[in-house]
Amino acid sequence: MNRLWNTDTTWLNTAQYGIPPTTAHHALTQATHDWHTATGDPHHWNQATETTRTHFAELLHAPTDDITLGASTAQLVGTIAASLPDGAHVLLPQGEFTSTTFPFHAHADRGITVHTAPLHALADHITPTTHLVAYSPVQSNNGTLAPTDDILTAARTHHTLVLADATQAAGWLPLDATRFDALVCSAYKWLMAPRGLALAYLSPHLRTRLRPTNAGPMADAHPATAFYRDHFTPSPTARAFDLSPNWLAATAAAPALRTLLDHGIDHIHTHNTRLADRFRAHLGQPPAHSAITTVDHPGALATLHDAGIIATERDGHTRLAFHLYNTDNDADRAAKALTR
């Protein structure tokens, strides 16, 4: 497994950014070389973009035609927020990552109101007047797993749209995107792609309510002939919401996603959560069944860094994240550094 990665540190920081497998690194290196030497072929880069779309669809058990490619979670959520009717009521968890919340707050002048509730009780706060509920299935700050089944059940009962930000989930947590109205994901974390690429599942039902506010030629039904046309015919698929492709990011994302598919999400889920829970057990913590965990030890971040272990701080805690390239030894070393 580790032949695909070659790191100079023990990287327990995938929740901040993921490490590309060798195949993705080689693809990106070749693409930048071709760009630098004026030998790059946009047709080849466009093919990589479509491969990325197809692989993401397979990873999330969704039809390829329901996948759009953008630049960031906030940009994709922003398209949905801009398409909500005036006066819509939006429900969010308290302390949710702001790429999922700020796009809705930006429409306060249209009467869109944002309400918050504790994550564990979010489903209880969905009412017939809730137009949309948005949340992360895995919380960014501490790895808490959201009660997705409860949220979906309540939302369907009240005909509420559901938007999931899977940036901290897709790539290790088994997900079926078609359970949601929209599922968005920045690709530079668990999908191990460069920053500047995000993907989303947009259900056919939701797309009838969305306005392609960022439309360029790639959003047209016939993009190859849309560069100078005087009218816009939106693609009948989720491609109507595509941005112009990030060629270099997609060139690396395609093999990175292939790596995830080859290993299988069920295997990755078991691997990642087992390592995180192994680490937690060393510290006397119960299993949390998440790939992300936190510790409150004073000076923990600096202690880990001195041992060559990279983590980060979020919300006052030291956050560690385990992915496919991590091992039992990584979990044991991190725990030993903190329990000396």
N, C-alpha and C positions, 0 to 999 in steps of 0.2 A: 504493500500500500504506500509506504513512505518513499518509494522510488519516484513517485510523482511530485514530491516536494523536496525542497532543499533550503531550509531556513537556518539563519545564524542565531536565532533565539528560540526559546520555547514559546510559541505563539498561542496564548490563551486569551485572544482578543478579537475573535471573529465577529463578535457583536459590534465592533467598530469597523473593521474591514477584514475581508477574507483573503487568504493566500491562494494565488492561482496554481493549479497543477502545471506540471512541466509542459503539457500539450498546449495549454492556454498561453503560457509565457512564450513558447516558441512561435505560436501563431501571431501573437502581438508583435514580437520582435521582427518577424518576417514582414508583417504589414507595415511597420514603421520604416523598415529598410526599403521596402518597395516605394513607399511614399517619398522617402528621402532621395531615392535614385530615379524618381519619375518613371518607375516601371509598374506602379500599382494599377490594378484593373478594377474599376468601380463595379463591373459586372460580378466579379468574384466577391467583392465586399458586400454587394447586395445579396448574393447567395448566402453568405454567412449570416446576414441579418435575418433572412427567412428561416435558416436552420435554427437560429436562436429562438425565433418565434415558435417553431415546431417543437423544439426540445422543451421549452417552458410549458407549452400546452400539455405535452406528455407528462411532465413532472407533476402538473396540477390536475390531471385527468379532465382536461377541457378540450373542446374543439379548437383547432388552430385558428379558424375564422373568428373566434371570439377573443383573440389576443391582440392587444395593441402595444406598440413600443413607444416609450417616451423618454424623458430625461431624468425625472426624479419623482419620488412619491408625492411631494407637494404639488408638482405640476399636474400629475394625473388626478389627484384629489381635487385640485383647483378646477379642472374641467367639469367634474361632477358638481362641485359647489356652485359654479357659475350657471349650471343648468337647473338648479332647484327653483321652484316657483317663489315669487315674493311671499314673505310671511311664513315660510316653511319652518318647522320646528325640528331641530337636530339634537340628538342625544349622544353624549360622549362620556367615556370614563374619566373620573378625576385623575389628574396626573398623566394623561395620555401624551405621547410624543407629539410635538407641535406641528410636524409635517402633516399630521392627520387632523389637526384642530384649527390651525390658523386660517386655512383656506375658507372655512365656514365663517369664522369671525370677520373676515374681510368683507362679508356681504351684510353686515348689520344695517347698512343704510337702506337695504331692500326689505328690511323687516325680518330677516332670517334670525331666529333666536337659537342660542346654544344653551342647552342644559347639561349638567354633569351629574353623575352618580357614582358611587363606589363600584369598582369593576365587578366584585363578587355579586353585587345586587343589581347590575345593569339591566338584566332582563325584567326585573320587577318594576322598573321605571319606564318601560315601553308602554305607551298608551295609544288609543285610537288617533290621537292628534300628533303622534310622532311620525314625521315624514321619513326620516332616515336616522339610523343608528350606525356609528362608525367606531371601530375599536381595533386593537391589535390582538390577535390570538395569542401572541407571546409578548409580554411587556418588555420594553427595551431596557428599563432601569434595573430590573432584578430577575427577569426570566419567568415571572408568574404566568401560568397558563390561564387564559380566560375561560369562562364557562360557555363555550361556543354553542353547545347543544341547547342550553337554556335560552341564550340570546336568540338563536334562530327560531326556536319554537315560539317564543313570545312575539318576535317580529312577524312571523307568518300569520299568527293569530290576529294581529292588528294591521296587517297589510303594510308593514313598515319596510322600507328598503334597508338592506344591510351591506355596509362597506367594510371590508377587512383589510387592514394594513399588515401584510404578511412579510414585511421586510426582515423581521427577526424570527420568522418561522419557516418560510419556503426554503428548501434545501436541506432541512433535517426533520421537520415535523410533517407527518403524512397529512395531506390536505386534498380536499376535492373542491376545486374552485367553483364548480357549478352549484354548490350549496348556497353561494352568496350571490348578491346582485352585482357586486364588484369586488375584486380582489386585486390589490396593488402591491408592488414589490420593487424596491430598489435592489439592483443586482450586485452591488459591490460588497455585500456581506457574505451570507451563507451560500450564495450562488457563485462567489469567487471570481466575479467579473470586474473590470475597471469601473471606476465611478463615472457617472454621466449617462448611465443606462438604467431605465426602469421599465417594467412590464406590467400589464394589467389584464385580467379577465374582465370583460364587460358583457353581461348577459344580453341576449337579444331583447328581452323585455326592457331592460334599463336603457339600451341604446336608443330606443324610440323616444326617450325623454331627454337625451343629451344633445347638446349643440357642439359641433366640432370647431371650437373657437380658435384652435391653433392650426387650422387646415392650411396645408401647402400642397404641392403637387402629389406627394405620396398619399394624401388622403383621398384622392380622386379615384373613381372606379377604373379609370384608365390612366395611371400615372405616367406612363411613357409618352403620352401625347398631351399631357396637361400643363406643360411648362409655360405656354403662352396663350392658353385658351381663354376666351372671354366669359366662360360660364363654368360653374362648379357642379359636378355630378358626384356626390359623396359615394364612397365605396359602400356597398351593402353589408360589408363585414365590419369588424372592429378596426380594420385598417383606416376607416374614416377618421379615426382619432390619433393616427400615427403622427409623430413629428418626423422631420427629415432624419434619415438614419444616422446613428453614430457608428460609422463604419468600423473604426478601430476597436471600440468597445465590443461591438457585436462579433468581430473577428475573434476576440479572446473569449467572449461569453459562450460561443457555440461549443468549443471543446470542453470548457469548464462545466457546462450543463451536461454534456455527454458523460463526463466523469461521474456526476451525481447519478445519472440514469443507469450507468453501468454497475455502480455499486448497489443501487436500489435504496429508496428512501426508508423503507422499513429497516434495512440493515443499518443505515446511517443513524436513524433515530435511536435504535438500540445501542449502537456504539457510543454516540454522543452523550446520551442520558446516563449510560452506565459509567462513563468516565466522570461526569459531573457528580453523580451520586457517590462514586468511589472517593472523590475528593471530599465531599461533604461528610462521609462516614469517618474519615480520618480526623475531622474536626468535631466529631460528635453531633453532627446535624442529621436529621432524618432525610430520607430520599425525597426529592422534589420533582423528579421525572422531567426535568427540563435540561437543555444543553447550556443554559445560562444560570449562573449562581453568584451569590455575593457573600462577602465576609465583612465583619465590622472590626477586625483587629486593628489597633492603632498602628499607623505606619505600614500597613500591609502592602500598599502599592510599592513603596520604596524597597521594602524587604524583598518582594518578589523580583523587582527590577535588578537588585544587587545579585540575585541568583540567576540572572539571565532569563527570567520569566516575565513576559509582557502581558499585562492586564490593563485596566483603566478604572477610573472612578466615575460613578454616576449616582446622583442623588445622595451623596454623603457616604456611599459604600464602595468598596473595591469589588469590581465586577470581573468575573472570569467566564470565558466561553469556550466550550470544547467542540471541535469539529473533526472531520474525517482524518486529518493529518496528525491528530493528537493520539497519544498512547497512554497505557497504564503508567508508564514511568513519568510522563508529564504530570499526571494527576498526583502521583506519589511525591514527586519533587516539590510541587507547589505546596502541598500540605505539610511536608517536612520543613520547608522554609518558614512556614508560619507557626509551627508548633515547637520550634527549638527552645 
